[in-house]
Amino acid sequence: MSIRNEIKANIVRAGFTMQEAVDKLATDYGWSDSVSNFSGKLNRESLRYKEAVELADALGYEIIWQKRTR
């Protein structure tokens, strides 16, 4: 699955539309309230790690680093 599709799927799983997610990010973190700007970041795969952490938080998720088991 592409990064774009994975992020969009997590937005839906969290019960948000893209517009609702962007609105929450704009309110909570000062992001642009433009869905097209956010979609562009996803399409270009240019989302920064800080933005990914903020997005996860806005959706009610945490990013957890876990050592792989082999």
mmCIF file as Biopython writes it, N, C-alpha, C and O atoms, coordinates in Angstrom:
data_model
#
loop_
_atom_site.group_PDB
_atom_site.id
_atom_site.type_symbol
_atom_site.label_atom_id
_atom_site.label_alt_id
_atom_site.label_comp_id
_atom_site.label_asym_id
_atom_site.label_entity_id
_atom_site.label_seq_id
_atom_site.pdbx_PDB_ins_code
_atom_site.Cartn_x
_atom_site.Cartn_y
_atom_site.Cartn_z
_atom_site.occupancy
_atom_site.B_iso_or_equiv
_atom_site.auth_seq_id
_atom_site.auth_asym_id
_atom_site.pdbx_PDB_model_num
ATOM 1   N N  . MET A ? 1  ? 0.845   -1.174  0.000  1.0 0.0 1  A 1 
ATOM 2   C CA . MET A ? 1  ? 0.000   0.000   0.000  1.0 0.0 1  A 1 
ATOM 3   C C  . MET A ? 1  ? 0.893   1.241   0.000  1.0 0.0 1  A 1 
ATOM 4   O O  . MET A ? 1  ? 1.901   1.283   0.705  1.0 0.0 1  A 1 
ATOM 5   N N  . SER A ? 2  ? 0.525   2.239   -0.784 1.0 0.0 2  A 1 
ATOM 6   C CA . SER A ? 2  ? 1.314   3.467   -0.831 1.0 0.0 2  A 1 
ATOM 7   C C  . SER A ? 2  ? 1.123   4.260   0.463  1.0 0.0 2  A 1 
ATOM 8   O O  . SER A ? 2  ? 0.133   4.088   1.175  1.0 0.0 2  A 1 
ATOM 9   N N  . ILE A ? 3  ? 2.072   5.115   0.745  1.0 0.0 3  A 1 
ATOM 10  C CA . ILE A ? 3  ? 1.994   5.975   1.934  1.0 0.0 3  A 1 
ATOM 11  C C  . ILE A ? 3  ? 0.712   6.807   1.882  1.0 0.0 3  A 1 
ATOM 12  O O  . ILE A ? 3  ? 0.016   6.951   2.887  1.0 0.0 3  A 1 
ATOM 13  N N  . ARG A ? 4  ? 0.410   7.347   0.718  1.0 0.0 4  A 1 
ATOM 14  C CA . ARG A ? 4  ? -0.785  8.170   0.525  1.0 0.0 4  A 1 
ATOM 15  C C  . ARG A ? 4  ? -2.045  7.404   0.913  1.0 0.0 4  A 1 
ATOM 16  O O  . ARG A ? 4  ? -2.873  7.894   1.681  1.0 0.0 4  A 1 
ATOM 17  N N  . ASN A ? 5  ? -2.175  6.206   0.375  1.0 0.0 5  A 1 
ATOM 18  C CA . ASN A ? 5  ? -3.364  5.401   0.662  1.0 0.0 5  A 1 
ATOM 19  C C  . ASN A ? 5  ? -3.422  4.962   2.119  1.0 0.0 5  A 1 
ATOM 20  O O  . ASN A ? 5  ? -4.501  4.882   2.706  1.0 0.0 5  A 1 
ATOM 21  N N  . GLU A ? 6  ? -2.266  4.680   2.698  1.0 0.0 6  A 1 
ATOM 22  C CA . GLU A ? 6  ? -2.215  4.274   4.109  1.0 0.0 6  A 1 
ATOM 23  C C  . GLU A ? 6  ? -2.688  5.417   5.008  1.0 0.0 6  A 1 
ATOM 24  O O  . GLU A ? 6  ? -3.460  5.198   5.941  1.0 0.0 6  A 1 
ATOM 25  N N  . ILE A ? 7  ? -2.226  6.627   4.727  1.0 0.0 7  A 1 
ATOM 26  C CA . ILE A ? 7  ? -2.630  7.779   5.529  1.0 0.0 7  A 1 
ATOM 27  C C  . ILE A ? 7  ? -4.117  8.055   5.338  1.0 0.0 7  A 1 
ATOM 28  O O  . ILE A ? 7  ? -4.834  8.293   6.310  1.0 0.0 7  A 1 
ATOM 29  N N  . LYS A ? 8  ? -4.582  8.024   4.094  1.0 0.0 8  A 1 
ATOM 30  C CA . LYS A ? 8  ? -6.002  8.274   3.838  1.0 0.0 8  A 1 
ATOM 31  C C  . LYS A ? 8  ? -6.877  7.218   4.517  1.0 0.0 8  A 1 
ATOM 32  O O  . LYS A ? 8  ? -7.946  7.541   5.035  1.0 0.0 8  A 1 
ATOM 33  N N  . ALA A ? 9  ? -6.432  5.967   4.516  1.0 0.0 9  A 1 
ATOM 34  C CA . ALA A ? 9  ? -7.183  4.893   5.174  1.0 0.0 9  A 1 
ATOM 35  C C  . ALA A ? 9  ? -7.260  5.129   6.679  1.0 0.0 9  A 1 
ATOM 36  O O  . ALA A ? 9  ? -8.296  4.887   7.297  1.0 0.0 9  A 1 
ATOM 37  N N  . ASN A ? 10 ? -6.162  5.603   7.268  1.0 0.0 10 A 1 
ATOM 38  C CA . ASN A ? 10 ? -6.166  5.884   8.707  1.0 0.0 10 A 1 
ATOM 39  C C  . ASN A ? 10 ? -7.055  7.076   9.049  1.0 0.0 10 A 1 
ATOM 40  O O  . ASN A ? 10 ? -7.653  7.110   10.124 1.0 0.0 10 A 1 
ATOM 41  N N  . ILE A ? 11 ? -7.149  8.038   8.159  1.0 0.0 11 A 1 
ATOM 42  C CA . ILE A ? 11 ? -8.063  9.168   8.369  1.0 0.0 11 A 1 
ATOM 43  C C  . ILE A ? 11 ? -9.497  8.653   8.424  1.0 0.0 11 A 1 
ATOM 44  O O  . ILE A ? 11 ? -10.268 9.038   9.303  1.0 0.0 11 A 1 
ATOM 45  N N  . VAL A ? 12 ? -9.845  7.789   7.490  1.0 0.0 12 A 1 
ATOM 46  C CA . VAL A ? 12 ? -11.203 7.225   7.446  1.0 0.0 12 A 1 
ATOM 47  C C  . VAL A ? 12 ? -11.455 6.336   8.664  1.0 0.0 12 A 1 
ATOM 48  O O  . VAL A ? 12 ? -12.522 6.416   9.274  1.0 0.0 12 A 1 
ATOM 49  N N  . ARG A ? 13 ? -10.484 5.485   9.028  1.0 0.0 13 A 1 
ATOM 50  C CA . ARG A ? 13 ? -10.633 4.612   10.201 1.0 0.0 13 A 1 
ATOM 51  C C  . ARG A ? 13 ? -10.878 5.408   11.482 1.0 0.0 13 A 1 
ATOM 52  O O  . ARG A ? 13 ? -11.589 4.963   12.383 1.0 0.0 13 A 1 
ATOM 53  N N  . ALA A ? 14 ? -10.271 6.599   11.539 1.0 0.0 14 A 1 
ATOM 54  C CA . ALA A ? 14 ? -10.428 7.444   12.722 1.0 0.0 14 A 1 
ATOM 55  C C  . ALA A ? 14 ? -11.773 8.174   12.712 1.0 0.0 14 A 1 
ATOM 56  O O  . ALA A ? 14 ? -12.112 8.865   13.673 1.0 0.0 14 A 1 
ATOM 57  N N  . GLY A ? 15 ? -12.537 8.022   11.629 1.0 0.0 15 A 1 
ATOM 58  C CA . GLY A ? 15 ? -13.859 8.614   11.566 1.0 0.0 15 A 1 
ATOM 59  C C  . GLY A ? 15 ? -13.895 10.032  11.014 1.0 0.0 15 A 1 
ATOM 60  O O  . GLY A ? 15 ? -14.852 10.771  11.246 1.0 0.0 15 A 1 
ATOM 61  N N  . PHE A ? 16 ? -12.854 10.408  10.285 1.0 0.0 16 A 1 
ATOM 62  C CA . PHE A ? 16 ? -12.763 11.748  9.719  1.0 0.0 16 A 1 
ATOM 63  C C  . PHE A ? 16 ? -12.872 11.706  8.203  1.0 0.0 16 A 1 
ATOM 64  O O  . PHE A ? 16 ? -12.534 10.705  7.573  1.0 0.0 16 A 1 
ATOM 65  N N  . THR A ? 17 ? -13.344 12.795  7.629  1.0 0.0 17 A 1 
ATOM 66  C CA . THR A ? 17 ? -13.170 13.020  6.194  1.0 0.0 17 A 1 
ATOM 67  C C  . THR A ? 17 ? -11.857 13.777  6.037  1.0 0.0 17 A 1 
ATOM 68  O O  . THR A ? 17 ? -11.286 14.250  7.020  1.0 0.0 17 A 1 
ATOM 69  N N  . MET A ? 18 ? -11.383 13.889  4.809  1.0 0.0 18 A 1 
ATOM 70  C CA . MET A ? 18 ? -10.154 14.661  4.571  1.0 0.0 18 A 1 
ATOM 71  C C  . MET A ? 18 ? -10.355 16.100  5.042  1.0 0.0 18 A 1 
ATOM 72  O O  . MET A ? 18 ? -9.467  16.672  5.674  1.0 0.0 18 A 1 
ATOM 73  N N  . GLN A ? 19 ? -11.512 16.689  4.741  1.0 0.0 19 A 1 
ATOM 74  C CA . GLN A ? 19 ? -11.773 18.082  5.139  1.0 0.0 19 A 1 
ATOM 75  C C  . GLN A ? 19 ? -11.769 18.231  6.650  1.0 0.0 19 A 1 
ATOM 76  O O  . GLN A ? 19 ? -11.215 19.195  7.178  1.0 0.0 19 A 1 
ATOM 77  N N  . GLU A ? 20 ? -12.382 17.286  7.348  1.0 0.0 20 A 1 
ATOM 78  C CA . GLU A ? 20 ? -12.415 17.345  8.811  1.0 0.0 20 A 1 
ATOM 79  C C  . GLU A ? 20 ? -11.017 17.214  9.396  1.0 0.0 20 A 1 
ATOM 80  O O  . GLU A ? 20 ? -10.677 17.907  10.355 1.0 0.0 20 A 1 
ATOM 81  N N  . ALA A ? 21 ? -10.207 16.330  8.828  1.0 0.0 21 A 1 
ATOM 82  C CA . ALA A ? 21 ? -8.832  16.156  9.304  1.0 0.0 21 A 1 
ATOM 83  C C  . ALA A ? 21 ? -8.026  17.431  9.082  1.0 0.0 21 A 1 
ATOM 84  O O  . ALA A ? 21 ? -7.294  17.868  9.970  1.0 0.0 21 A 1 
ATOM 85  N N  . VAL A ? 22 ? -8.156  18.025  7.904  1.0 0.0 22 A 1 
ATOM 86  C CA . VAL A ? 22 ? -7.433  19.253  7.589  1.0 0.0 22 A 1 
ATOM 87  C C  . VAL A ? 22 ? -7.897  20.388  8.500  1.0 0.0 22 A 1 
ATOM 88  O O  . VAL A ? 22 ? -7.078  21.173  8.978  1.0 0.0 22 A 1 
ATOM 89  N N  . ASP A ? 23 ? -9.201  20.478  8.742  1.0 0.0 23 A 1 
ATOM 90  C CA . ASP A ? 23 ? -9.726  21.511  9.645  1.0 0.0 23 A 1 
ATOM 91  C C  . ASP A ? 23 ? -9.162  21.352  11.046 1.0 0.0 23 A 1 
ATOM 92  O O  . ASP A ? 23 ? -8.788  22.337  11.683 1.0 0.0 23 A 1 
ATOM 93  N N  . LYS A ? 24 ? -9.099  20.113  11.531 1.0 0.0 24 A 1 
ATOM 94  C CA . LYS A ? 24 ? -8.565  19.860  12.877 1.0 0.0 24 A 1 
ATOM 95  C C  . LYS A ? 24 ? -7.079  20.220  12.940 1.0 0.0 24 A 1 
ATOM 96  O O  . LYS A ? 24 ? -6.622  20.806  13.922 1.0 0.0 24 A 1 
ATOM 97  N N  . LEU A ? 25 ? -6.331  19.872  11.900 1.0 0.0 25 A 1 
ATOM 98  C CA . LEU A ? 25 ? -4.906  20.210  11.858 1.0 0.0 25 A 1 
ATOM 99  C C  . LEU A ? 25 ? -4.705  21.725  11.806 1.0 0.0 25 A 1 
ATOM 100 O O  . LEU A ? 25 ? -3.777  22.250  12.420 1.0 0.0 25 A 1 
ATOM 101 N N  . ALA A ? 26 ? -5.567  22.420  11.079 1.0 0.0 26 A 1 
ATOM 102 C CA . ALA A ? 26 ? -5.476  23.882  11.007 1.0 0.0 26 A 1 
ATOM 103 C C  . ALA A ? 26 ? -5.747  24.502  12.377 1.0 0.0 26 A 1 
ATOM 104 O O  . ALA A ? 26 ? -5.056  25.432  12.792 1.0 0.0 26 A 1 
ATOM 105 N N  . THR A ? 27 ? -6.746  23.985  13.067 1.0 0.0 27 A 1 
ATOM 106 C CA . THR A ? 27 ? -7.106  24.508  14.389 1.0 0.0 27 A 1 
ATOM 107 C C  . THR A ? 27 ? -6.050  24.167  15.433 1.0 0.0 27 A 1 
ATOM 108 O O  . THR A ? 27 ? -5.615  25.035  16.190 1.0 0.0 27 A 1 
ATOM 109 N N  . ASP A ? 28 ? -5.638  22.900  15.471 1.0 0.0 28 A 1 
ATOM 110 C CA . ASP A ? 28 ? -4.728  22.433  16.528 1.0 0.0 28 A 1 
ATOM 111 C C  . ASP A ? 28 ? -3.265  22.817  16.296 1.0 0.0 28 A 1 
ATOM 112 O O  . ASP A ? 28 ? -2.533  23.074  17.252 1.0 0.0 28 A 1 
ATOM 113 N N  . TYR A ? 29 ? -2.835  22.856  15.031 1.0 0.0 29 A 1 
ATOM 114 C CA . TYR A ? 29 ? -1.407  23.019  14.752 1.0 0.0 29 A 1 
ATOM 115 C C  . TYR A ? 29 ? -1.074  24.139  13.769 1.0 0.0 29 A 1 
ATOM 116 O O  . TYR A ? 29 ? 0.090   24.326  13.414 1.0 0.0 29 A 1 
ATOM 117 N N  . GLY A ? 30 ? -2.079  24.879  13.330 1.0 0.0 30 A 1 
ATOM 118 C CA . GLY A ? 30 ? -1.812  25.994  12.436 1.0 0.0 30 A 1 
ATOM 119 C C  . GLY A ? 30 ? -1.513  25.613  10.996 1.0 0.0 30 A 1 
ATOM 120 O O  . GLY A ? 30 ? -0.942  26.408  10.250 1.0 0.0 30 A 1 
ATOM 121 N N  . TRP A ? 31 ? -1.894  24.400  10.596 1.0 0.0 31 A 1 
ATOM 122 C CA . TRP A ? 31 ? -1.699  23.973  9.207  1.0 0.0 31 A 1 
ATOM 123 C C  . TRP A ? 31 ? -2.608  24.787  8.300  1.0 0.0 31 A 1 
ATOM 124 O O  . TRP A ? 31 ? -3.566  25.408  8.762  1.0 0.0 31 A 1 
ATOM 125 N N  . SER A ? 32 ? -2.309  24.780  7.027  1.0 0.0 32 A 1 
ATOM 126 C CA . SER A ? 32 ? -3.201  25.364  6.029  1.0 0.0 32 A 1 
ATOM 127 C C  . SER A ? 32 ? -4.522  24.601  6.070  1.0 0.0 32 A 1 
ATOM 128 O O  . SER A ? 32 ? -4.539  23.391  6.297  1.0 0.0 32 A 1 
ATOM 129 N N  . ASP A ? 33 ? -5.622  25.305  5.850  1.0 0.0 33 A 1 
ATOM 130 C CA . ASP A ? 33 ? -6.920  24.629  5.862  1.0 0.0 33 A 1 
ATOM 131 C C  . ASP A ? 33 ? -7.341  24.173  4.472  1.0 0.0 33 A 1 
ATOM 132 O O  . ASP A ? 33 ? -8.524  23.946  4.219  1.0 0.0 33 A 1 
ATOM 133 N N  . SER A ? 34 ? -6.377  24.041  3.578  1.0 0.0 34 A 1 
ATOM 134 C CA . SER A ? 34 ? -6.638  23.635  2.200  1.0 0.0 34 A 1 
ATOM 135 C C  . SER A ? 34 ? -6.437  22.124  2.028  1.0 0.0 34 A 1 
ATOM 136 O O  . SER A ? 34 ? -5.345  21.599  2.246  1.0 0.0 34 A 1 
ATOM 137 N N  . VAL A ? 35 ? -7.502  21.449  1.639  1.0 0.0 35 A 1 
ATOM 138 C CA . VAL A ? 35 ? -7.402  20.010  1.384  1.0 0.0 35 A 1 
ATOM 139 C C  . VAL A ? 35 ? -6.455  19.752  0.222  1.0 0.0 35 A 1 
ATOM 140 O O  . VAL A ? 35 ? -5.721  18.764  0.225  1.0 0.0 35 A 1 
ATOM 141 N N  . SER A ? 36 ? -6.467  20.639  -0.776 1.0 0.0 36 A 1 
ATOM 142 C CA . SER A ? 36 ? -5.591  20.423  -1.932 1.0 0.0 36 A 1 
ATOM 143 C C  . SER A ? 36 ? -4.113  20.505  -1.546 1.0 0.0 36 A 1 
ATOM 144 O O  . SER A ? 36 ? -3.293  19.777  -2.106 1.0 0.0 36 A 1 
ATOM 145 N N  . ASN A ? 37 ? -3.761  21.377  -0.601 1.0 0.0 37 A 1 
ATOM 146 C CA . ASN A ? 37 ? -2.368  21.431  -0.132 1.0 0.0 37 A 1 
ATOM 147 C C  . ASN A ? 37 ? -1.986  20.118  0.558  1.0 0.0 37 A 1 
ATOM 148 O O  . ASN A ? 37 ? -0.904  19.578  0.326  1.0 0.0 37 A 1 
ATOM 149 N N  . PHE A ? 38 ? -2.883  19.612  1.404  1.0 0.0 38 A 1 
ATOM 150 C CA . PHE A ? 38 ? -2.627  18.359  2.112  1.0 0.0 38 A 1 
ATOM 151 C C  . PHE A ? 38 ? -2.550  17.192  1.127  1.0 0.0 38 A 1 
ATOM 152 O O  . PHE A ? 38 ? -1.663  16.345  1.234  1.0 0.0 38 A 1 
ATOM 153 N N  . SER A ? 39 ? -3.470  17.146  0.178  1.0 0.0 39 A 1 
ATOM 154 C CA . SER A ? 39 ? -3.458  16.082  -0.832 1.0 0.0 39 A 1 
ATOM 155 C C  . SER A ? 39 ? -2.174  16.125  -1.649 1.0 0.0 39 A 1 
ATOM 156 O O  . SER A ? 39 ? -1.616  15.083  -1.997 1.0 0.0 39 A 1 
ATOM 157 N N  . GLY A ? 40 ? -1.708  17.333  -1.955 1.0 0.0 40 A 1 
ATOM 158 C CA . GLY A ? 40 ? -0.456  17.473  -2.691 1.0 0.0 40 A 1 
ATOM 159 C C  . GLY A ? 40 ? 0.719   16.884  -1.928 1.0 0.0 40 A 1 
ATOM 160 O O  . GLY A ? 40 ? 1.570   16.207  -2.507 1.0 0.0 40 A 1 
ATOM 161 N N  . LYS A ? 41 ? 0.761   17.145  -0.616 1.0 0.0 41 A 1 
ATOM 162 C CA . LYS A ? 41 ? 1.826   16.560  0.214  1.0 0.0 41 A 1 
ATOM 163 C C  . LYS A ? 41 ? 1.776   15.033  0.170  1.0 0.0 41 A 1 
ATOM 164 O O  . LYS A ? 41 ? 2.808   14.367  0.084  1.0 0.0 41 A 1 
ATOM 165 N N  . LEU A ? 42 ? 0.554   14.490  0.230  1.0 0.0 42 A 1 
ATOM 166 C CA . LEU A ? 42 ? 0.412   13.035  0.191  1.0 0.0 42 A 1 
ATOM 167 C C  . LEU A ? 42 ? 0.830   12.487  -1.178 1.0 0.0 42 A 1 
ATOM 168 O O  . LEU A ? 42 ? 1.521   11.471  -1.256 1.0 0.0 42 A 1 
ATOM 169 N N  . ASN A ? 43 ? 0.416   13.154  -2.243 1.0 0.0 43 A 1 
ATOM 170 C CA . ASN A ? 43 ? 0.758   12.692  -3.594 1.0 0.0 43 A 1 
ATOM 171 C C  . ASN A ? 43 ? 2.251   12.756  -3.858 1.0 0.0 43 A 1 
ATOM 172 O O  . ASN A ? 43 ? 2.813   11.874  -4.506 1.0 0.0 43 A 1 
ATOM 173 N N  . ARG A ? 44 ? 2.899   13.816  -3.348 1.0 0.0 44 A 1 
ATOM 174 C CA . ARG A ? 44 ? 4.352   13.972  -3.547 1.0 0.0 44 A 1 
ATOM 175 C C  . ARG A ? 44 ? 5.160   13.175  -2.526 1.0 0.0 44 A 1 
ATOM 176 O O  . ARG A ? 44 ? 6.381   13.056  -2.634 1.0 0.0 44 A 1 
ATOM 177 N N  . GLU A ? 45 ? 4.453   12.631  -1.529 1.0 0.0 45 A 1 
ATOM 178 C CA . GLU A ? 45 ? 5.105   11.947  -0.409 1.0 0.0 45 A 1 
ATOM 179 C C  . GLU A ? 45 ? 6.121   12.874  0.262  1.0 0.0 45 A 1 
ATOM 180 O O  . GLU A ? 45 ? 7.255   12.485  0.540  1.0 0.0 45 A 1 
ATOM 181 N N  . SER A ? 46 ? 5.680   14.114  0.515  1.0 0.0 46 A 1 
ATOM 182 C CA . SER A ? 46 ? 6.573   15.120  1.100  1.0 0.0 46 A 1 
ATOM 183 C C  . SER A ? 46 ? 6.133   15.543  2.505  1.0 0.0 46 A 1 
ATOM 184 O O  . SER A ? 46 ? 6.493   16.620  2.978  1.0 0.0 46 A 1 
ATOM 185 N N  . LEU A ? 47 ? 5.355   14.687  3.162  1.0 0.0 47 A 1 
ATOM 186 C CA . LEU A ? 47 ? 4.922   14.956  4.529  1.0 0.0 47 A 1 
ATOM 187 C C  . LEU A ? 47 ? 6.127   14.799  5.447  1.0 0.0 47 A 1 
ATOM 188 O O  . LEU A ? 47 ? 6.793   13.765  5.421  1.0 0.0 47 A 1 
ATOM 189 N N  . ARG A ? 48 ? 6.409   15.801  6.248  1.0 0.0 48 A 1 
ATOM 190 C CA . ARG A ? 48 ? 7.540   15.732  7.182  1.0 0.0 48 A 1 
ATOM 191 C C  . ARG A ? 48 ? 7.161   14.880  8.390  1.0 0.0 48 A 1 
ATOM 192 O O  . ARG A ? 48 ? 5.983   14.680  8.684  1.0 0.0 48 A 1 
ATOM 193 N N  . TYR A ? 49 ? 8.172   14.390  9.073  1.0 0.0 49 A 1 
ATOM 194 C CA . TYR A ? 49 ? 7.925   13.547  10.241 1.0 0.0 49 A 1 
ATOM 195 C C  . TYR A ? 49 ? 7.122   14.306  11.293 1.0 0.0 49 A 1 
ATOM 196 O O  . TYR A ? 49 ? 6.189   13.751  11.874 1.0 0.0 49 A 1 
ATOM 197 N N  . LYS A ? 50 ? 7.472   15.564  11.545 1.0 0.0 50 A 1 
ATOM 198 C CA . LYS A ? 50 ? 6.745   16.387  12.517 1.0 0.0 50 A 1 
ATOM 199 C C  . LYS A ? 50 ? 5.275   16.479  12.119 1.0 0.0 50 A 1 
ATOM 200 O O  . LYS A ? 50 ? 4.396   16.412  12.978 1.0 0.0 50 A 1 
ATOM 201 N N  . GLU A ? 51 ? 5.005   16.631  10.845 1.0 0.0 51 A 1 
ATOM 202 C CA . GLU A ? 51 ? 3.631   16.698  10.363 1.0 0.0 51 A 1 
ATOM 203 C C  . GLU A ? 51 ? 2.919   15.363  10.540 1.0 0.0 51 A 1 
ATOM 204 O O  . GLU A ? 51 ? 1.731   15.327  10.859 1.0 0.0 51 A 1 
ATOM 205 N N  . ALA A ? 52 ? 3.632   14.280  10.335 1.0 0.0 52 A 1 
ATOM 206 C CA . ALA A ? 52 ? 3.041   12.952  10.525 1.0 0.0 52 A 1 
ATOM 207 C C  . ALA A ? 52 ? 2.670   12.739  11.990 1.0 0.0 52 A 1 
ATOM 208 O O  . ALA A ? 52 ? 1.624   12.165  12.291 1.0 0.0 52 A 1 
ATOM 209 N N  . VAL A ? 53 ? 3.524   13.200  12.898 1.0 0.0 53 A 1 
ATOM 210 C CA . VAL A ? 53 ? 3.237   13.083  14.335 1.0 0.0 53 A 1 
ATOM 211 C C  . VAL A ? 53 ? 2.014   13.926  14.693 1.0 0.0 53 A 1 
ATOM 212 O O  . VAL A ? 53 ? 1.151   13.479  15.449 1.0 0.0 53 A 1 
ATOM 213 N N  . GLU A ? 54 ? 1.938   15.139  14.155 1.0 0.0 54 A 1 
ATOM 214 C CA . GLU A ? 54 ? 0.786   16.004  14.419 1.0 0.0 54 A 1 
ATOM 215 C C  . GLU A ? 54 ? -0.493  15.413  13.834 1.0 0.0 54 A 1 
ATOM 216 O O  . GLU A ? 54 ? -1.548  15.460  14.466 1.0 0.0 54 A 1 
ATOM 217 N N  . LEU A ? 55 ? -0.400  14.859  12.633 1.0 0.0 55 A 1 
ATOM 218 C CA . LEU A ? 55 ? -1.557  14.221  12.008 1.0 0.0 55 A 1 
ATOM 219 C C  . LEU A ? 55 ? -2.037  13.046  12.852 1.0 0.0 55 A 1 
ATOM 220 O O  . LEU A ? 55 ? -3.233  12.911  13.112 1.0 0.0 55 A 1 
ATOM 221 N N  . ALA A ? 56 ? -1.108  12.200  13.278 1.0 0.0 56 A 1 
ATOM 222 C CA . ALA A ? 56 ? -1.466  11.057  14.113 1.0 0.0 56 A 1 
ATOM 223 C C  . ALA A ? 56 ? -2.156  11.529  15.390 1.0 0.0 56 A 1 
ATOM 224 O O  . ALA A ? 56 ? -3.168  10.958  15.795 1.0 0.0 56 A 1 
ATOM 225 N N  . ASP A ? 57 ? -1.622  12.553  16.015 1.0 0.0 57 A 1 
ATOM 226 C CA . ASP A ? 57 ? -2.212  13.075  17.242 1.0 0.0 57 A 1 
ATOM 227 C C  . ASP A ? 57 ? -3.617  13.606  16.986 1.0 0.0 57 A 1 
ATOM 228 O O  . ASP A ? 57 ? -4.527  13.337  17.769 1.0 0.0 57 A 1 
ATOM 229 N N  . ALA A ? 58 ? -3.806  14.347  15.915 1.0 0.0 58 A 1 
ATOM 230 C CA . ALA A ? 58 ? -5.119  14.908  15.584 1.0 0.0 58 A 1 
ATOM 231 C C  . ALA A ? 58 ? -6.152  13.806  15.350 1.0 0.0 58 A 1 
ATOM 232 O O  . ALA A ? 58 ? -7.337  13.990  15.626 1.0 0.0 58 A 1 
ATOM 233 N N  . LEU A ? 59 ? -5.698  12.664  14.840 1.0 0.0 59 A 1 
ATOM 234 C CA . LEU A ? 59 ? -6.593  11.542  14.562 1.0 0.0 59 A 1 
ATOM 235 C C  . LEU A ? 59 ? -6.778  10.618  15.768 1.0 0.0 59 A 1 
ATOM 236 O O  . LEU A ? 59 ? -7.578  9.684   15.728 1.0 0.0 59 A 1 
ATOM 237 N N  . GLY A ? 60 ? -6.024  10.891  16.846 1.0 0.0 60 A 1 
ATOM 238 C CA . GLY A ? 60 ? -6.132  10.065  18.044 1.0 0.0 60 A 1 
ATOM 239 C C  . GLY A ? 60 ? -5.183  8.877   18.052 1.0 0.0 60 A 1 
ATOM 240 O O  . GLY A ? 60 ? -5.411  7.898   18.763 1.0 0.0 60 A 1 
ATOM 241 N N  . TYR A ? 61 ? -4.117  8.963   17.261 1.0 0.0 61 A 1 
ATOM 242 C CA . TYR A ? 61 ? -3.119  7.889   17.196 1.0 0.0 61 A 1 
ATOM 243 C C  . TYR A ? 61 ? -1.797  8.353   17.779 1.0 0.0 61 A 1 
ATOM 244 O O  . TYR A ? 61 ? -1.572  9.548   17.970 1.0 0.0 61 A 1 
ATOM 245 N N  . GLU A ? 62 ? -0.935  7.406   18.057 1.0 0.0 62 A 1 
ATOM 246 C CA . GLU A ? 62 ? 0.452   7.653   18.430 1.0 0.0 62 A 1 
ATOM 247 C C  . GLU A ? 62 ? 1.326   6.920   17.435 1.0 0.0 62 A 1 
ATOM 248 O O  . GLU A ? 62 ? 0.957   5.856   16.938 1.0 0.0 62 A 1 
ATOM 249 N N  . ILE A ? 63 ? 2.478   7.484   17.146 1.0 0.0 63 A 1 
ATOM 250 C CA . ILE A ? 63 ? 3.462   6.774   16.338 1.0 0.0 63 A 1 
ATOM 251 C C  . ILE A ? 63 ? 4.437   6.131   17.317 1.0 0.0 63 A 1 
ATOM 252 O O  . ILE A ? 63 ? 5.079   6.819   18.110 1.0 0.0 63 A 1 
ATOM 253 N N  . ILE A ? 64 ? 4.539   4.831   17.257 1.0 0.0 64 A 1 
ATOM 254 C CA . ILE A ? 64 ? 5.390   4.086   18.183 1.0 0.0 64 A 1 
ATOM 255 C C  . ILE A ? 64 ? 6.475   3.370   17.394 1.0 0.0 64 A 1 
ATOM 256 O O  . ILE A ? 64 ? 6.202   2.650   16.434 1.0 0.0 64 A 1 
ATOM 257 N N  . TRP A ? 65 ? 7.700   3.584   17.820 1.0 0.0 65 A 1 
ATOM 258 C CA . TRP A ? 65 ? 8.823   2.877   17.206 1.0 0.0 65 A 1 
ATOM 259 C C  . TRP A ? 65 ? 9.013   1.575   17.971 1.0 0.0 65 A 1 
ATOM 260 O O  . TRP A ? 65 ? 9.155   1.572   19.194 1.0 0.0 65 A 1 
ATOM 261 N N  . GLN A ? 66 ? 9.014   0.483   17.240 1.0 0.0 66 A 1 
ATOM 262 C CA . GLN A ? 66 ? 9.147   -0.827  17.865 1.0 0.0 66 A 1 
ATOM 263 C C  . GLN A ? 66 ? 10.181  -1.631  17.089 1.0 0.0 66 A 1 
ATOM 264 O O  . GLN A ? 66 ? 10.132  -1.718  15.862 1.0 0.0 66 A 1 
ATOM 265 N N  . LYS A ? 67 ? 11.104  -2.209  17.821 1.0 0.0 67 A 1 
ATOM 266 C CA . LYS A ? 67 ? 12.149  -3.040  17.212 1.0 0.0 67 A 1 
ATOM 267 C C  . LYS A ? 67 ? 11.503  -4.261  16.567 1.0 0.0 67 A 1 
ATOM 268 O O  . LYS A ? 67 ? 10.640  -4.911  17.158 1.0 0.0 67 A 1 
ATOM 269 N N  . ARG A ? 68 ? 11.932  -4.558  15.356 1.0 0.0 68 A 1 
ATOM 270 C CA . ARG A ? 68 ? 11.417  -5.751  14.665 1.0 0.0 68 A 1 
ATOM 271 C C  . ARG A ? 68 ? 11.892  -7.015  15.372 1.0 0.0 68 A 1 
ATOM 272 O O  . ARG A ? 68 ? 13.001  -7.069  15.903 1.0 0.0 68 A 1 
ATOM 273 N N  . THR A ? 69 ? 11.056  -7.999  15.367 1.0 0.0 69 A 1 
ATOM 274 C CA . THR A ? 69 ? 11.467  -9.302  15.892 1.0 0.0 69 A 1 
ATOM 275 C C  . THR A ? 69 ? 11.686  -10.225 14.698 1.0 0.0 69 A 1 
ATOM 276 O O  . THR A ? 69 ? 10.875  -10.285 13.773 1.0 0.0 69 A 1 
ATOM 277 N N  . ARG A ? 70 ? 12.788  -10.927 14.747 1.0 0.0 70 A 1 
ATOM 278 C CA . ARG A ? 70 ? 13.116  -11.844 13.637 1.0 0.0 70 A 1 
ATOM 279 C C  . ARG A ? 70 ? 13.483  -13.182 14.166 1.0 0.0 70 A 1 
ATOM 280 O O  . ARG A ? 70 ? 13.791  -14.089 13.393 1.0 0.0 70 A 1 
#
